[in-house]
Amino acid sequence: MELIMTVLRFLILLISCLGYIMLFRQVLSIHTKLSWIFTFSIITCILYFAGLAGVLFYAFSGVFVGGLGLFLFFLLTGRLRILINLKALNMLNIVYCIGFGMIFTSLINTQYIHYDNFSHWGLIVKYMLMTNEFPTAASALVDFKTYPLGSSVFLYYVCRAAGNSQGVMLVGQAMLIFACFYAMFGVIRDSKRFLLCSIMALCCSAMTFYNISIRINNLLVDFILPLLALSVVSTLFIYRQDFKRACIISAPVLALLVIVKNSGLFFAAICYVYLLCLAFQNKKYRRREHKAVALLIAVLTIAVSLSTFFAWSYHTETAFKGENTKHTMSVDNFNEVSSEKTPEIRAEIMQNFLNAVFTLDSLSTRGIVLFQLFALAAWSAAWLIYKRTWALLKVLFWVDMAIVLYYAGILAMFIFTMPTEEALILAGFERYASSIVIFLIGTLAIFGVHDAENTLHVQQGAKRNAMAFKSRLSKNAYETGTVILAAAAIIILLSEVNGMTSMKLSYSESLPGKVYHMVGDHWSEEDGKKYLFYASDTDSQVTNFYLQYAARYFLYAPNVDAIYEFDPDAFRNQLKKYDYFVILESDDNIAAFMKGYGKTDDVTGVYPVTDTFF
């Protein structure tokens, strides 16, 4: 019954979003495949500024009800044909809905496992849902208060409408991901060319494969960053001859991108460069004074998109003055972290970094090399077989320049802003590197598919028969290639689903699963009681604060400590500081201690300190 109610609430949320999608399609004549990410970005930006103003819940109510009202208006006025028409019932959309349905089914009953969900990304969404506000300096539960809240605001919107659970949060993030994927398909002029759709689908599936260090069953945003940037690149490319419309549609997506994470500025900068290039190259702005107008429009677009970033910067400077957390962009944090690294330590970090980059043992390095080879092979085949010079090679050069700059930025982060212990082991390197690999794959897919479409024998046309091909041989090759590529895309997607399913089956054996089984998942007011957890330090789960963060999330309590060893003589006095003692995992030491209080069987459990020990 609970699942049915969640699905119904998602349908109502979808109807609300469709109200805005129909409005934007009618007013802006926006491309169908761009309308979803554009709408999600607009909604997020509205709620984001409302959160800064302290009226987050009121903004949600207005936006949600407004979307339902718009849908009802279009329904009563007979304008649903804007959304529903025969062209929408094509193979691409049907397969796309099936793919999202598979992901929805897998994620809706999934729980978090990854460390960072409990330390920030999941916790901040739970905090916003509980308080209907952004964290303040007094928010004891949230440690990383200066992290931007872009994607978290959208998840707040989804959860407030569809329900408070980890699965709903994950589906909300999947909605963003699939909206970005859908935007990339917009570069295909003729959606009936299913070979082109299969190529794009395979590249999207490959992105999920190279996102293996993150997966889509947690809320880490390193996958969203390149996808938002790719949706902007798709927008600019689709409307490259309609510059004003390109700027209008890309501005809110860029505004969302720069507040998802600080590193989103890098991907936004790539989009800004492309935007400025289009301003100078646009055929409608050939005269000098027209070029100035195009440049002004581009600059205004960049300024509007950065308004969210500067608003957040101002908010953190005023609301969290003096707060410096990991990766905080401030002079004080830069000086403090970088000064503790001696030249020898920096040299070691540099060597470790080079070893990680220039080895095929790294998944990201293998991805970069592999797709470089794919791009060169595709360009060579087009030149040798079809006598066409694709733009793919030029695109590859500029993306390679971006990769070099991105890796330089990662190295600078390790040296100057990351704590020494984490920098020496290159903490999170594969996760950070995967973002640029995903951007590489997506960019090559966008421009490669466009080049391939221009190379086809028949460019456009409603009929699909043997006469649409140069020969029967090319027709057979087209059909065979479509089947192979589509099958490969499906296999990779099923592999992702199976991987997530395997993780769900082993959830009860994971640390978060044990904590959840012990204390449950609390969705009430903040618990001010003090908790002490006892467990082994397997995989450093206590010393790296994994247990503490997971317990804080589930209990919704800021005062949680954990130990894995103790002095039997002094331990009873130590317990006086706490309200509850939670034994998550038992061993001989804790069993001997609890035996003195009448616990002779399985000692795991939650014990009120006063009633049990005093």
C-alpha positions in Angstrom: 0.0 0.0 0.0 2.8 2.4 0.8 4.5 1.7 -2.5 1.2 2.3 -4.3 0.7 5.7 -2.5 4.3 6.7 -3.5 3.7 5.9 -7.1 0.4 7.9 -7.1 2.2 10.8 -5.5 4.9 10.6 -8.2 2.2 10.7 -10.8 0.7 13.9 -9.3 4.2 15.3 -9.2 4.6 14.4 -12.9 1.3 16.1 -13.7 2.5 19.3 -11.9 5.8 19.3 -13.9 3.9 18.7 -17.2 1.9 21.8 -16.5 5.1 23.9 -16.7 6.5 21.8 -19.6 3.4 22.6 -21.7 3.7 26.3 -20.7 7.3 26.5 -21.8 6.7 24.6 -25.0 3.9 27.0 -25.9 5.6 30.2 -24.9 9.2 29.5 -25.8 8.6 26.8 -28.5 11.3 24.9 -26.7 12.5 21.6 -28.1 10.6 18.7 -26.6 13.7 16.9 -25.4 15.1 20.0 -23.7 11.8 20.9 -21.9 12.3 18.5 -19.1 15.7 19.6 -17.8 14.7 23.3 -18.5 11.6 22.8 -16.3 13.5 21.0 -13.6 16.2 23.8 -13.6 13.6 26.6 -13.4 11.8 24.9 -10.5 15.1 24.3 -8.6 16.2 27.9 -9.1 12.9 29.3 -7.8 13.1 27.1 -4.7 16.7 27.9 -4.3 16.2 31.7 -4.0 13.1 31.1 -1.9 15.3 29.0 0.5 17.8 31.8 0.8 14.9 34.1 1.6 13.6 31.7 4.2 10.3 30.8 2.5 11.2 27.4 1.1 8.0 25.6 2.0 5.8 28.4 0.7 7.7 28.4 -2.6 7.2 24.6 -2.9 3.5 25.0 -2.3 3.1 27.7 -4.9 5.2 26.0 -7.5 3.6 22.6 -7.0 0.0 23.9 -7.0 0.8 26.2 -9.9 1.9 23.3 -12.0 -1.3 21.4 -11.3 -3.3 24.5 -12.1 -1.5 24.9 -15.5 -2.1 21.3 -16.3 -5.8 21.7 -15.5 -6.0 24.8 -17.6 -4.4 23.1 -20.6 -6.7 20.1 -20.1 -9.9 22.2 -20.0 -8.9 24.3 -22.9 -8.1 21.3 -25.1 -4.4 22.1 -25.5 -3.0 18.8 -24.4 -2.0 18.2 -28.0 1.0 20.4 -27.2 2.2 17.5 -25.1 0.4 14.4 -26.5 0.7 13.8 -30.3 1.5 11.0 -32.6 5.0 12.2 -33.1 5.6 11.6 -29.4 4.7 7.9 -29.7 7.9 6.9 -31.4 10.2 4.0 -30.6 12.8 6.3 -28.8 10.3 7.6 -26.3 8.7 4.2 -25.7 12.1 2.6 -25.0 13.2 5.6 -22.9 10.1 5.3 -20.7 10.8 1.6 -20.3 14.4 2.3 -19.3 13.4 4.9 -16.7 10.7 2.5 -15.4 13.4 -0.1 -14.8 15.5 2.4 -12.9 12.5 3.6 -11.0 11.6 0.1 -9.9 15.1 -0.6 -8.8 15.6 2.7 -6.9 12.3 3.2 -5.2 13.1 0.6 -2.5 16.8 1.2 -2.3 18.7 2.4 0.8 22.0 4.3 1.0 25.3 2.5 1.5 27.9 5.1 0.4 29.7 7.1 3.1 29.0 10.5 1.7 25.2 10.1 1.7 25.3 10.0 5.5 28.0 12.7 5.9 26.2 15.2 3.7 24.2 14.5 0.5 21.4 12.4 2.0 21.6 14.1 5.4 21.1 17.7 3.9 18.0 16.6 2.1 16.6 15.0 5.2 17.4 18.2 7.2 15.6 20.4 4.6 12.6 18.1 4.7 12.5 18.2 8.5 13.0 21.9 8.9 11.8 23.4 5.5 14.8 25.7 5.5 18.5 25.8 4.6 21.0 25.0 7.3 22.1 27.8 9.6 25.2 28.3 11.7 23.4 26.6 14.6 22.6 23.5 12.6 24.6 20.9 14.6 23.6 18.0 12.4 25.1 19.4 9.2 28.9 19.5 9.1 29.5 20.8 5.6 27.2 23.8 5.7 29.0 25.7 2.9 28.5 23.0 0.3 26.1 24.3 -2.4 22.5 23.0 -2.4 21.6 22.9 -6.1 20.6 19.3 -6.6 19.5 19.0 -2.9 16.8 21.6 -3.5 15.4 19.7 -6.4 15.3 16.5 -4.3 13.5 18.5 -1.6 10.9 19.4 -4.1 10.5 15.8 -5.2 10.4 14.4 -1.7 8.0 17.0 -0.4 5.6 16.0 -3.2 6.2 12.2 -3.3 7.3 11.2 0.2 10.2 11.1 2.6 12.4 8.1 2.0 15.8 7.2 0.6 14.3 5.6 -2.4 12.3 8.7 -3.3 15.4 10.8 -3.0 17.2 8.5 -5.4 14.4 8.5 -7.9 14.4 12.3 -7.8 18.1 12.3 -8.7 17.4 9.8 -11.4 14.8 12.2 -12.8 17.6 14.8 -13.2 19.9 12.3 -14.8 17.4 11.0 -17.3 16.3 14.6 -18.2 19.9 15.4 -19.1 20.2 12.2 -21.1 17.0 13.1 -22.9 18.3 16.5 -23.8 21.3 14.9 -25.5 18.9 13.0 -27.9 17.7 16.4 -29.1 20.7 16.7 -31.4 19.2 14.0 -33.6 17.0 15.8 -36.1 15.1 12.6 -37.2 14.2 10.4 -34.2 13.1 7.6 -36.6 16.8 7.0 -37.4 17.0 4.5 -34.7 20.6 3.7 -35.5 21.5 7.2 -34.3 19.3 6.8 -31.2 21.1 3.4 -30.5 24.5 5.1 -30.7 23.4 7.8 -28.3 21.8 5.2 -26.0 25.0 3.1 -25.9 27.0 6.2 -25.0 24.6 7.1 -22.2 24.9 3.5 -20.9 28.7 3.7 -21.2 28.5 6.8 -19.0 26.8 4.8 -16.2 29.5 2.2 -16.6 32.3 4.8 -16.1 30.3 6.1 -13.2 30.8 2.8 -11.4 32.7 4.4 -8.5 29.5 6.4 -7.7 26.5 4.6 -9.3 23.1 6.2 -9.4 22.0 4.5 -6.2 23.4 7.3 -4.0 23.2 11.1 -4.1 26.8 12.0 -4.9 26.7 14.7 -7.6 29.8 14.0 -9.6 27.7 12.3 -12.2 25.2 15.2 -12.4 27.8 17.8 -13.1 29.0 16.6 -16.6 25.4 15.6 -17.5 24.1 19.2 -16.8 27.0 20.6 -18.9 26.2 18.1 -21.7 22.5 19.2 -21.7 23.7 22.8 -22.1 26.1 21.8 -24.9 23.1 20.1 -26.6 20.9 23.2 -26.1 23.5 25.5 -27.6 24.1 23.1 -30.5 20.5 22.6 -31.3 19.8 26.4 -31.3 23.2 27.5 -32.7 21.4 29.4 -35.4 18.8 30.9 -32.9 21.2 32.5 -30.5 18.7 34.3 -28.3 16.6 31.1 -27.7 19.8 29.2 -27.0 20.7 31.7 -24.3 17.3 31.7 -22.7 17.0 28.0 -22.5 20.6 27.3 -21.3 20.7 30.1 -18.6 18.6 28.2 -15.9 20.4 25.0 -16.5 23.8 26.7 -16.1 22.4 28.5 -13.0 21.7 25.0 -11.5 25.0 23.6 -12.6 27.1 26.2 -10.7 25.4 25.5 -7.4 25.4 21.7 -7.5 29.0 21.7 -6.4 32.0 24.1 -6.5 33.6 22.1 -9.3 30.6 22.7 -11.4 32.2 26.1 -12.2 34.7 24.2 -14.4 32.0 22.5 -16.5 30.1 25.8 -16.6 33.2 27.5 -17.9 33.4 25.1 -20.8 29.8 25.9 -21.7 30.6 29.6 -21.4 33.5 29.3 -23.9 31.2 27.4 -26.3 28.5 30.1 -25.9 31.0 32.9 -26.6 32.2 31.0 -29.7 28.7 30.7 -31.0 28.2 34.5 -30.4 31.1 35.3 -32.7 30.3 32.6 -35.3 26.5 33.1 -35.6 25.5 33.9 -39.2 22.8 36.4 -38.1 25.4 38.6 -36.4 27.9 39.2 -39.2 28.3 43.0 -38.9 30.5 44.4 -36.2 27.6 46.1 -34.3 25.6 42.9 -34.5 28.5 41.0 -33.1 28.5 43.4 -30.1 24.8 42.6 -29.6 25.5 38.9 -29.6 28.4 39.3 -27.2 26.2 41.4 -24.9 23.5 38.6 -24.9 26.1 36.0 -24.1 27.6 38.1 -21.3 24.1 38.7 -19.8 23.4 34.9 -20.0 26.6 34.2 -18.1 25.8 36.8 -15.5 22.3 35.5 -15.0 23.6 31.9 -14.6 26.2 33.0 -12.1 23.6 34.8 -10.0 22.9 31.6 -8.1 26.5 31.1 -7.3 27.1 34.6 -6.1 23.9 34.5 -4.0 25.2 31.4 -2.4 28.7 32.9 -1.8 27.1 35.9 -0.2 24.9 33.7 1.9 27.8 31.6 3.2 29.9 34.7 4.0 27.1 36.2 6.1 25.4 33.1 7.6 28.6 31.0 8.1 31.2 33.6 8.8 34.3 31.8 10.1 33.1 28.3 9.0 35.8 26.5 7.1 35.1 22.9 6.0 36.8 20.6 3.6 37.2 22.2 0.1 35.8 25.5 1.3 36.7 28.2 -1.3 38.3 30.8 1.0 41.7 32.4 1.4 41.9 31.2 5.1 41.2 27.6 4.2 43.7 27.7 1.3 46.5 29.1 3.5 45.7 26.7 6.4 45.6 23.5 4.3 48.4 24.3 1.9 50.8 25.5 4.5 50.8 22.2 6.3 52.2 20.4 3.2 56.0 20.5 3.0 57.8 20.3 -0.4 58.4 16.6 0.2 54.7 16.0 0.8 53.8 17.9 -2.3 56.3 16.0 -4.3 54.8 12.7 -3.0 51.3 13.8 -3.9 52.4 14.8 -7.3 54.1 11.4 -7.9 51.1 9.5 -6.6 48.9 11.6 -8.9 51.0 10.9 -12.0 51.0 7.2 -11.2 47.2 7.2 -10.9 46.7 9.1 -14.2 49.2 7.3 -16.4 48.2 3.7 -15.7 45.7 1.5 -17.4 44.7 0.1 -14.0 42.6 3.3 -13.6 39.1 3.0 -15.0 39.0 6.7 -16.0 42.3 6.4 -17.9 41.1 3.4 -19.8 37.9 5.3 -20.6 39.8 8.3 -21.9 42.1 6.1 -24.1 39.2 3.9 -25.4 37.0 6.7 -26.5 39.9 8.6 -28.0 40.4 5.5 -30.2 36.7 5.2 -31.0 36.6 8.9 -32.1 39.7 8.5 -34.3 38.3 5.3 -35.8 35.0 6.9 -36.6 36.6 9.9 -38.1 39.0 7.8 -40.2 36.1 5.5 -41.4 34.1 8.6 -42.5 37.1 10.0 -44.4 38.2 6.8 -46.0 34.8 5.2 -46.8 32.4 8.1 -47.2 34.9 10.8 -48.2 33.5 13.1 -45.5 35.5 15.2 -43.1 33.8 15.1 -39.8 34.1 17.8 -37.2 34.6 15.1 -34.6 38.4 15.4 -34.7 38.3 19.1 -33.9 35.9 18.5 -31.1 38.2 15.8 -29.7 41.1 18.2 -29.6 39.2 20.8 -27.6 37.8 18.2 -25.2 41.3 16.9 -24.7 42.4 20.4 -23.7 39.6 20.5 -21.2 40.7 17.1 -19.8 44.2 18.4 -19.2 42.9 21.5 -17.4 40.5 19.4 -15.3 43.3 17.0 -14.2 45.5 20.0 -13.3 42.6 21.3 -11.2 42.3 18.0 -9.4 46.0 18.0 -8.6 45.7 21.6 -7.3 42.8 20.5 -5.1 44.9 17.7 -3.6 47.9 20.0 -3.0 46.2 23.1 -1.8 42.7 22.5 -0.4 42.5 18.8 0.7 43.8 17.6 4.1 47.2 16.0 3.9 46.1 12.5 5.0 43.5 12.4 2.2 45.7 14.0 -0.4 48.4 11.5 0.0 46.1 8.6 -0.8 44.3 10.7 -3.5 41.0 10.3 -1.8 38.1 10.3 -4.3 40.4 10.5 -7.3 38.5 7.9 -9.4 35.2 9.6 -8.5 36.5 13.1 -9.6 38.1 11.7 -12.7 35.0 9.9 -13.8 33.2 13.2 -14.3 35.5 14.4 -17.1 35.4 10.9 -18.7 31.6 11.2 -18.7 31.8 14.6 -20.3 34.2 13.3 -22.9 31.9 10.4 -23.8 28.9 12.7 -24.0 30.5 15.4 -26.1 31.8 12.9 -28.6 28.4 11.3 -28.7 26.6 14.6 -29.4 28.9 15.7 -32.3 29.6 12.2 -33.5 25.9 11.4 -33.9 25.4 14.7 -35.7 28.2 14.0 -38.1 26.8 10.5 -38.7 23.4 11.9 -39.4 24.8 14.2 -42.0 26.5 11.3 -43.7 23.4 9.2 -44.2 22.2 8.7 -47.7 18.7 10.2 -47.0 18.7 13.0 -44.5 15.0 13.4 -43.7 11.7 11.8 -44.7 8.6 10.2 -43.4 8.9 7.0 -45.4 11.2 4.2 -44.3 11.7 1.6 -47.0 14.5 0.2 -49.2 14.6 3.5 -51.2 15.8 5.3 -48.1 19.2 3.6 -48.3 21.9 3.8 -51.0 21.7 0.0 -51.4 20.4 -3.2 -49.9 23.8 -3.8 -48.5 23.8 -0.5 -46.6 20.2 -1.2 -45.5 21.3 -4.6 -44.0 24.4 -2.9 -42.4 22.1 -0.2 -40.9 19.7 -2.7 -39.4 22.4 -5.0 -38.1 24.3 -2.1 -36.5 21.1 -0.8 -34.9 20.4 -4.2 -33.3 23.9 -4.7 -32.1 24.2 -1.2 -30.6 20.8 -1.3 -29.0 21.5 -4.7 -27.5 24.8 -3.4 -26.1 23.1 -0.4 -24.5 20.4 -2.7 -22.9 23.0 -5.1 -21.6 25.0 -2.3 -19.9 21.8 -0.9 -18.4 20.8 -4.3 -17.1 24.3 -4.7 -15.7 23.8 -1.4 -13.8 20.4 -2.6 -12.5 21.8 -6.0 -11.5 24.7 -4.3 -9.7 22.3 -2.2 -7.7 20.1 -5.2 -7.0 23.1 -7.1 -5.7 23.9 -4.3 -3.3 20.3 -4.2 -2.1 20.4 -7.9 -1.4 23.5 -7.5 0.8 22.2 -4.3 2.5 21.4 -6.1 5.8 25.0 -7.1 6.1 26.3 -3.6 5.5 27.1 -1.1 8.2 24.1 1.2 7.4 21.9 -1.9 7.2 22.9 -2.9 10.7 22.4 0.6 12.1 19.0 0.8 10.4 17.9 -2.6 11.8 19.0 -1.5 15.3 17.6 2.0 15.6 15.2 2.5 12.6 15.0 5.7 10.4 13.7 8.6 12.4 11.6 11.3 10.7 10.6 13.5 13.7 12.1 16.5 15.4 15.9 16.5 16.1 16.9 14.1 18.8 18.9 15.9 21.5 19.9 12.8 23.4 23.5 11.5 23.4 24.3 8.1 22.0 27.4 6.0 22.2 27.8 3.1 19.7 30.1 0.1 20.1 31.3 -1.9 17.1 34.4 -3.3 15.6 36.7 -1.1 13.5 36.4 -3.3 10.4 37.5 -1.3 7.4 38.1 1.7 9.7 34.3 2.1 10.1 34.7 3.8 13.4 38.0 5.7 13.0 36.8 7.2 9.7 33.4 8.2 11.2 31.4 6.0 8.9 29.4 4.6 11.8 28.9 7.9 13.4 27.6 9.6 10.3 25.2 6.7 9.5 23.9 6.7 13.1 23.4 10.5 13.0 21.4 10.2 9.8 19.1 7.4 11.0 18.6 8.8 14.5 18.5 12.4 13.3 20.6 13.2 16.3 23.8 15.4 16.3 25.3 13.8 19.5 26.6 10.4 18.4 29.9 8.9 19.3 31.4 5.5 18.6 34.1 3.3 20.1 35.6 -0.1 19.3 37.7 -0.6 22.4 37.5 0.5 26.1 39.0 0.3 29.5 36.7 -1.9 31.6 37.6 -0.1 34.8 36.7 3.4 33.5 34.0 2.5 31.0 31.1 2.8 33.5 32.0 6.4 34.3 32.4 7.1 30.6 28.9 6.0 30.0 27.5 8.7 32.4 28.0 11.2 29.6 25.4 9.5 27.4 21.7 8.7 27.4 21.9 5.5 25.3 24.5 2.9 24.7 24.1 1.0 21.4 26.0 -2.3 20.9 26.0 -2.8 17.2 28.5 -5.6 17.0 29.6 -7.9 19.9 32.9 -9.3 21.0 34.4 -10.9 24.1 35.2 -7.6 25.8 31.8 -6.1 25.5 30.1 -9.5 26.3 32.2 -9.7 29.5 31.2 -6.2 30.5 27.5 -6.7 29.9 27.5 -10.0 31.8 28.0 -7.9 34.9 24.6 -6.3 34.2 22.7 -9.6 33.6 23.1 -9.8 29.9 24.4 -13.3 29.1 23.0 -14.0 25.6 23.3 -11.8 22.5 24.4 -8.4 23.9 23.6 -6.4 20.8 20.9 -3.8 21.3 20.0 -0.3 22.5 20.4 0.3 26.3 19.2 3.3 28.2 22.3 4.2 30.2 20.6 5.2 33.5 18.2 2.3 33.7 20.8 -0.3 32.6 24.0 0.7 34.3 23.0 3.0 37.2 
